[in-house]
C-alpha cells in the first residue's frame, strides 16, 4: 500500500459521497459503495492552539475508501483509494493507494 498526500478533484453526490474524481490527469468513476470513517489526527503537531468548539476537523478527519475505474464499463479490477476531505476548506487529498487491490499489468 502506498501512502502519501496529493490533491485530487472530487465530485460528490447531493449526500456528500464521492462520485467521480480527477487525479494525475485521469478521470475516474466510483464503481462501488464508498465507505466513510473518522480518524484522530495529531493536531497538536500542526496547530498552536485548539480554539474552543473546533473539534470536528481539528481532532478528527474524514476518510473515504473508494473503488474507482478509469472507464466505468471496464471489466478489470477497480483501483482502491483512501481519500480525506478537509472539513473547513472542503479540499480533498489522496492518502493511500491499495497495491494489493491494484489491477495487475502484464
N, C-alpha and C positions, 0 to 999 in steps of 0.2 A: 504494500500500500504506500503510495506516495503522499506526503503531507507537506503542504505549503499554503500560501495565501496569495491569491491572484484575483483581481477584479473580474467580474462577469456581469453581463446584462441579462436580467431575468424578467420575463413577462409572467404575471400571475393571474389566476382566476379571480373572480369577484370575492371569493372567500379567502384570498391571500396565499393560495397554494401555487408553487412553481408550475408553469405550464410549458414554457419554452425558454431557451437560453441561447446566448451567443457567447462563445469562448474561443479565443485564438483564431478569429476569422471564420469560424464554422458555426452554423445554426443547428441546434438540437431540439428535439421534441421529447417531452416527458412521456414515457410509454408504460408506466406502472404507477399505482397509487403512491404518492410520496409519504414519507414517514417523518414526523417532527418530534424533537425533544429539546430540552434546555440543558446547558452545561454551565457550571461555575467557571468564571474566568478569574485570573489573578489581577483584579482591578487595582490593587494597591501598588503593583509594579508599573502601572501605566498612568494612574491618576494621583494627584497630590492629596485630594480630599474626596470624600463621598458626601455630596450635599444631601441634606435631609429629604427623604421622599424620592430618591432617584435609584431605587433598587433595580427595577426591570431595565435591562440593557447595560447597567453598570456591573451588577453582580452576576447575572445570568445572561447568556446569549443563546439565541435561537439557532438550532441546527436542523437542516433538512437533508435527508438521504433520498436521492432521486435516481431513477434509471432513465437514461436517455438514449435516443438513436439519432444519427445524423439524417437518416431517411426513415420516416415512420413506417414505411412499407417494407423495410429491410427485415430479412429473416434471421440475420445474425444476432449474436448475443448483445444485449444492451450494455452500455457503459454505466457503471455505478459511481456516483459522485456524492460528496458531502458538501453542502453549501451553508453559509451563515449569512444572516441578514442583520445589519446594524439597526437597532430599533429607532435611534434618533434620526439618522440620515436616510434610512431605507436602502442603503447600498448593500449589494451582495458581493460575497467573496467565495471563491472556490477553496475549500480546505483540504480535501482528500480525494484521491482517485484510487479506487479499489482495484489493484492489479489482478487479484485472484479472479475478479469478475470481468476483467477487460477482455474484449474479443482477441483471440489469438490470430496472428498473421502468419502466412506460410513463408 
